Amino acid sequence: MRIGEVARAAGVTPKAVRYYESLGLVSPMREPNGYRDYSEHDVRVVSEIKLLMSVGISPSRAQPFVDCLASGHVHGDDCPASLAVYRDGIAGIDAAIAELSSQRAKLQRLLDGGANRHERTSMASDYTTIPDDLPIPTDDGAAEHLPGRRLPAITLPASDGTPVDLGRLPAGRSIVYFYPLTGVPGVDLPEGWDAIPGARGCSTEACDFRDHFDDLRSLGVVSVYGASSQDPGYQDEVVQRLRLPFTMISDEGFELAAGLDLPTFSAEGHPRLYTRLTLVVLDGVIEHVFYPIFPPNTHAQQVLDWLRAHPEGVRSA
């Protein structure tokens, strides 16, 4: 039997067979012309070594199994010396597990220490959810004048670096939702933020519009924009982190607030922020206003319900 036949029968490469032969594990006969002549026993030895390697026992430790087969045993582990190799292998694995467990415990301590130093809010804080006990905002009439108003021709930068002319939105229905600010993991929200009715929930609102973006498009909405007074770079981080399929509009100078008399409020460290509200705009004219908005994490679904109930202005997306 030639080396290629042995390799195929045992499921290894010819190079592996030559390596086992160099270790003295395989000893083929020599024909008069010098060619190696392998036997079925050699195939059995090579197969045994392959099996041992699959459980982490290297060829250099396979000699007891080869000797056991050579002595006439059916299995390479029928001999005590082979079982000793098994025990040594298990002991080595146990030692490796203990070492890895120790390293993992050290890494966990380092992680916990670093997280505790850098987190300035509770480790349980999650800006993609909202607490159950948030105060509910009430309608103060600050948006009653908006339906029927045309959006002013104000051009503002967007999170993707392009300018957006609010006075020239695409024909059809657009959704423009205003929000105060989005939180960034590991960074404090303003002091007393959760106590301000309607303030908490900007990330959850954005995620809801993201998750229902295709539904909005199917009902004829041609564009969706989020708008706040945060700078474009800050907004782009949110778009990338939350994987939003739409852009954010940055109005740091509150130009839209002046042009439409939109409601705003103040918070610790922020003299002025947009109050949460949503405009449904049809051909540049405000068709409907959602104000106040609560809860923000299901607001996109509220917009969808209104669109289904008012299909007159819906056009093909």
C-alpha positions as CSV (number, residue, x, y, z in Angstrom):
1,M,0.0,0.0,0.0
2,R,1.4,3.4,-1.0
3,I,1.5,6.4,1.2
4,G,-1.4,8.1,-0.7
5,E,-3.6,5.1,-0.1
6,V,-2.8,5.2,3.6
7,A,-3.6,8.9,3.9
8,R,-6.9,8.5,2.1
9,A,-8.0,5.5,4.2
10,A,-7.2,7.3,7.5
11,G,-8.4,10.7,6.4
12,V,-5.1,12.5,6.8
13,T,-2.5,14.0,4.4
14,P,0.5,12.2,3.1
15,K,2.6,14.8,4.9
16,A,1.0,13.8,8.2
17,V,1.9,10.1,7.5
18,R,5.5,11.0,6.8
19,Y,5.6,13.0,10.1
20,Y,4.3,10.0,12.1
21,E,6.9,7.9,10.4
22,S,9.6,10.3,11.5
23,L,8.5,9.9,15.1
24,G,8.8,6.1,14.8
25,L,5.0,5.6,15.2
26,V,4.6,4.1,11.7
27,S,7.2,1.6,10.3
28,P,6.3,0.5,6.8
29,M,8.2,-2.3,5.1
30,R,10.7,-1.6,2.3
31,E,10.4,-3.1,-1.1
32,P,13.5,-4.1,-3.0
33,N,13.3,-0.9,-5.1
34,G,13.2,1.2,-1.9
35,Y,9.5,2.1,-2.0
36,R,7.6,2.0,1.3
37,D,4.9,-0.6,1.6
38,Y,2.3,0.2,4.2
39,S,0.0,-2.3,5.8
40,E,-3.5,-2.3,7.2
41,H,-1.9,-2.1,10.6
42,D,-0.3,1.2,9.6
43,V,-3.7,2.5,8.5
44,R,-5.0,1.5,12.0
45,V,-2.1,3.3,13.7
46,V,-2.6,6.5,11.7
47,S,-6.3,6.4,12.4
48,E,-5.6,6.0,16.1
49,I,-3.2,9.0,16.1
50,K,-5.8,11.1,14.3
51,L,-8.4,10.2,16.9
52,L,-6.0,11.1,19.7
53,M,-5.2,14.5,18.1
54,S,-8.9,15.3,18.0
55,V,-9.0,15.2,21.8
56,G,-5.8,17.1,22.3
57,I,-3.3,14.3,22.7
58,S,-0.3,15.1,20.4
59,P,1.5,12.5,18.3
60,S,4.5,12.8,20.5
61,R,2.4,11.2,23.3
62,A,0.8,8.5,21.1
63,Q,3.5,5.8,21.5
64,P,1.7,3.8,24.3
65,F,-1.4,3.5,22.1
66,V,0.8,2.4,19.1
67,D,2.5,-0.2,21.3
68,C,-0.8,-1.4,22.6
69,L,-2.0,-2.1,19.0
70,A,1.3,-3.7,18.1
71,S,0.9,-6.1,21.0
72,G,-2.3,-7.5,19.5
73,H,-5.0,-5.5,21.3
74,V,-8.0,-4.4,19.4
75,H,-8.0,-0.9,20.8
76,G,-5.1,1.4,21.5
77,D,-6.4,2.2,25.0
78,D,-6.7,-1.4,26.2
79,C,-3.4,-1.0,28.0
80,P,-2.7,0.7,31.3
81,A,0.0,2.9,29.8
82,S,-2.6,4.4,27.4
83,L,-5.0,5.1,30.2
84,A,-2.2,7.0,32.0
85,V,-1.9,9.3,29.0
86,Y,-5.7,10.0,29.2
87,R,-5.3,10.9,32.9
88,D,-2.4,13.2,32.2
89,G,-4.5,14.9,29.5
90,I,-7.4,15.4,31.8
91,A,-5.1,16.8,34.5
92,G,-3.7,19.3,31.9
93,I,-7.1,20.4,30.9
94,D,-8.2,20.9,34.5
95,A,-5.1,23.0,35.1
96,A,-5.8,25.1,32.0
97,I,-9.5,25.6,33.1
98,A,-8.3,26.7,36.5
99,E,-5.9,29.2,35.0
100,L,-8.4,30.6,32.6
101,S,-11.0,30.9,35.4
102,S,-8.5,32.8,37.4
103,Q,-7.8,35.1,34.5
104,R,-11.5,35.6,33.8
105,A,-12.1,36.5,37.5
106,K,-9.3,39.1,37.3
107,L,-10.7,40.6,34.1
108,Q,-14.1,40.8,35.6
109,R,-12.8,42.7,38.6
110,L,-10.9,45.1,36.3
111,L,-14.1,45.6,34.2
112,D,-16.3,46.2,37.2
113,G,-13.7,48.7,38.6
114,G,-13.4,50.6,35.3
115,A,-17.1,50.7,34.8
116,N,-17.8,52.0,38.3
117,R,-15.2,54.8,37.8
118,H,-16.5,56.0,34.5
119,E,-20.2,55.6,34.9
120,R,-21.7,58.8,36.4
121,T,-25.2,57.4,36.3
122,S,-26.6,54.2,37.7
123,M,-25.2,51.0,36.1
124,A,-28.8,50.0,35.5
125,S,-29.5,53.2,33.5
126,D,-30.7,52.4,29.9
127,Y,-31.6,55.3,27.7
128,T,-33.4,52.9,25.3
129,T,-36.1,52.3,27.9
130,I,-38.2,54.6,30.0
131,P,-39.1,54.4,33.7
132,D,-42.6,53.4,34.7
133,D,-43.1,56.4,36.9
134,L,-42.5,59.3,34.5
135,P,-44.8,62.3,34.9
136,I,-47.3,62.7,32.1
137,P,-47.2,66.0,30.2
138,T,-50.4,68.0,29.8
139,D,-51.6,70.0,26.8
140,D,-50.9,73.7,27.6
141,G,-52.2,74.8,24.2
142,A,-48.7,75.8,22.9
143,A,-49.2,73.9,19.6
144,E,-52.8,74.9,18.8
145,H,-51.7,77.5,16.3
146,L,-49.6,75.2,14.1
147,P,-52.1,73.3,11.9
148,G,-52.5,75.1,8.5
149,R,-49.1,76.9,8.9
150,R,-46.6,76.6,6.1
151,L,-43.1,75.6,7.1
152,P,-40.7,78.6,6.7
153,A,-38.0,78.6,4.1
154,I,-35.2,77.8,6.7
155,T,-32.2,75.7,5.7
156,L,-30.6,73.7,8.5
157,P,-27.7,71.2,8.6
158,A,-28.5,67.5,8.9
159,S,-26.7,64.7,10.7
160,D,-25.4,63.3,7.3
161,G,-23.8,66.7,6.5
162,T,-26.4,67.8,3.9
163,P,-28.5,70.9,4.2
164,V,-32.3,70.6,4.6
165,D,-34.6,73.4,3.4
166,L,-37.8,73.0,5.4
167,G,-39.6,75.2,3.0
168,R,-38.9,72.8,0.1
169,L,-39.6,69.3,1.6
170,P,-40.5,66.6,-0.9
171,A,-44.0,66.7,-2.3
172,G,-46.4,64.5,-0.2
173,R,-46.4,63.8,3.5
174,S,-43.4,64.2,5.7
175,I,-43.0,63.6,9.4
176,V,-40.8,66.0,11.4
177,Y,-40.6,65.2,15.1
178,F,-38.9,67.5,17.6
179,Y,-37.2,66.2,20.7
180,P,-35.2,67.9,23.5
181,L,-31.9,65.8,23.5
182,T,-30.7,62.3,23.3
183,G,-28.7,60.7,26.1
184,V,-25.4,59.1,25.5
185,P,-24.5,55.9,27.5
186,G,-22.1,56.8,30.3
187,V,-23.0,60.5,30.3
188,D,-25.3,62.2,32.8
189,L,-28.6,63.6,31.7
190,P,-29.5,67.0,33.1
191,E,-30.2,67.1,36.8
192,G,-33.9,66.4,37.5
193,W,-34.5,65.3,33.9
194,D,-36.9,62.5,34.7
195,A,-39.1,64.9,36.7
196,I,-39.7,67.1,33.7
197,P,-43.0,66.0,32.0
198,G,-42.3,64.7,28.5
199,A,-38.5,65.1,28.7
200,R,-37.3,61.5,29.0
201,G,-37.5,59.1,26.1
202,C,-35.8,60.6,23.0
203,S,-33.8,57.5,22.2
204,T,-36.9,55.3,22.6
205,E,-38.8,57.6,20.3
206,A,-36.1,57.5,17.7
207,C,-36.0,53.7,17.9
208,D,-39.8,53.5,17.5
209,F,-39.6,55.6,14.3
210,R,-36.8,53.4,13.1
211,D,-38.7,50.2,13.8
212,H,-41.8,51.5,12.0
213,F,-40.0,53.4,9.2
214,D,-41.1,50.9,6.5
215,D,-44.7,51.0,7.8
216,L,-44.7,54.8,7.5
217,R,-43.4,54.6,4.0
218,S,-46.1,52.1,3.1
219,L,-48.7,54.7,4.1
220,G,-47.3,57.3,1.8
221,V,-44.8,59.1,4.0
222,V,-42.0,60.3,1.8
223,S,-39.6,61.5,4.5
224,V,-39.0,61.4,8.2
225,Y,-36.8,63.8,10.1
226,G,-35.9,64.1,13.8
227,A,-35.1,67.7,14.9
228,S,-33.4,69.1,18.0
229,S,-31.0,71.8,19.0
230,Q,-28.1,69.4,19.3
231,D,-25.2,69.9,16.8
232,P,-24.9,67.7,13.7
233,G,-22.0,65.7,15.0
234,Y,-23.9,64.8,18.2
235,Q,-26.9,63.8,16.1
236,D,-24.8,61.7,13.7
237,E,-23.5,59.7,16.6
238,V,-27.1,58.9,17.6
239,V,-28.0,58.0,14.0
240,Q,-25.1,55.6,13.8
241,R,-25.5,54.1,17.2
242,L,-29.2,53.5,16.9
243,R,-28.9,52.6,13.2
244,L,-31.6,55.1,12.2
245,P,-32.8,55.0,8.5
246,F,-33.5,58.7,8.5
247,T,-31.5,61.9,9.2
248,M,-31.7,64.4,12.1
249,I,-32.0,68.1,11.6
250,S,-29.8,70.4,13.8
251,D,-31.4,73.7,14.9
252,E,-28.9,75.1,17.4
253,G,-30.1,78.6,16.9
254,F,-33.8,77.7,17.4
255,E,-34.7,79.2,14.0
256,L,-37.7,77.0,13.6
257,A,-38.9,77.8,17.1
258,A,-38.9,81.5,16.0
259,G,-40.4,80.9,12.6
260,L,-43.3,78.7,13.9
261,D,-43.4,79.8,17.6
262,L,-42.7,76.3,18.8
263,P,-42.7,75.5,22.5
264,T,-39.4,75.1,24.3
265,F,-38.2,74.6,27.9
266,S,-35.1,74.8,30.0
267,A,-33.2,72.2,32.1
268,E,-30.1,72.1,34.2
269,G,-27.2,73.1,32.0
270,H,-29.5,73.7,29.0
271,P,-31.0,77.2,28.9
272,R,-33.3,76.2,26.0
273,L,-34.5,72.9,24.5
274,Y,-37.2,71.9,22.2
275,T,-40.4,70.5,23.7
276,R,-41.4,67.2,22.2
277,L,-43.9,67.4,19.4
278,T,-44.5,66.0,15.9
279,L,-45.6,67.6,12.7
280,V,-47.4,65.9,9.8
281,V,-46.5,68.0,6.8
282,L,-48.4,67.7,3.5
283,D,-46.9,69.6,0.6
284,G,-45.1,72.0,2.9
285,V,-48.2,72.8,5.1
286,I,-48.6,71.5,8.6
287,E,-51.6,69.1,8.4
288,H,-51.6,67.7,11.9
289,V,-49.7,68.2,15.2
290,F,-49.1,65.6,17.9
291,Y,-48.7,67.5,21.2
292,P,-48.1,66.6,24.0
293,I,-46.5,63.2,23.3
294,F,-46.6,60.4,25.8
295,P,-45.3,57.7,25.9
296,P,-42.5,58.5,23.5
297,N,-41.5,54.8,23.0
298,T,-44.8,54.1,21.1
299,H,-45.2,57.4,19.4
300,A,-44.5,56.2,15.9
301,Q,-47.3,53.8,16.3
302,Q,-49.6,56.7,17.2
303,V,-48.6,58.4,14.0
304,L,-49.3,55.3,12.0
305,D,-52.8,55.0,13.6
306,W,-53.5,58.6,12.6
307,L,-52.3,58.1,9.0
308,R,-54.5,55.0,8.6
309,A,-57.5,57.0,9.9
310,H,-56.7,60.0,7.5
311,P,-55.7,58.5,4.2
312,E,-56.9,61.4,2.0
313,G,-53.4,63.0,1.8
314,V,-51.6,59.7,1.4
315,R,-49.6,59.4,-1.9
316,S,-47.4,56.7,-3.3
317,A,-44.0,56.7,-1.5
